[in-house]
């Protein structure tokens, strides 16, 4: 089954990741800094931001260029471990 999972993604590829956290003036910049550890050419224009209906949370969609499954997994771990992040999808 693992081999079929590996074939679903062709690397390198652009991969959208949704990151949600409390609305905070530094949230987007903090997430961009984490992403840049894994994609040094990451551009801020590849971030889409959407506040929650109540304005307490914000959802970011970051489209990252990844070259391997390991890089993608490491990025997910870094994002989920960040203190400002509530959910990563």
N, C-alpha and C positions, 0 to 999 in steps of 0.2 A: 504494500500500500504506500509506503514512503516514496518509492520511485515515481509513482503517479503524482504525488504531491509536488515533488521537485519539478516535474515537467510543466506544472501550471504556470510557473513564472519563468520567463526567459530573461537572463541577466546579461548586460546591465539593463535596467528599466526604470521608468519613472513610477513611483509608488505613492499613492495618496494615503496619508495617515490622519485620522481624526484624533485631536487631543482636546480634552475638556477640563476646565478648572474654574476656580472662583474668579470673578471679574476683578482684575487688579491691573493698575497701569503698567506694570513691568511683566505681565504674564507672557505676552507675545514675544517680547525680546528675550525672555528667559528660555522659551521653547526654541527660538531661532538659534540661540547659543548652543543648546544641546544638539540640535540637528546639524549644525556646522562641525561638530566633532566627528560626524560620520560622513558628511557631504560638504567638503571645504568650499565648493563652488556654489553652495546654496544661496539663492537670491530671495530677499524679502518679498519680492513680487509673487513668489510661489506660495504665499500664505493667504488663505481666505479666512476671515473672521466673522463670526455670527454670535451676537449676544443672545442669551436665553430670554424668554418672554418677560420674565420678572427682572431681568438685568443683573441678577446675582452671579450668573455663570457666563462663560464665553466658550464657544467651540471654535477651534482652529482646524482647518484642513491644510496640512503641509504636504506638498508634493515633492518627494525626495528622490534623487537619483541614487539607486543602490546597485552595487555590482555583485552581491552574493547574498545567499540566504543568511549566512552568518552575520553579515553587516546589518541586515534588516532585523534579525533577532536581537542583536546587541543594541540597536537604536530603540527598539521597543522596550527593552529592559531599562535603558537609561531614562526614557520618557516616563515609564510607569514608576520608577524610583524617585522621580523629581518631586520635592515636597509641594509644589504648586499644582501638580497634576492630580485630577480625580479619576479620569478614565482615559484609556487609549484604545482606539478601535482601528 
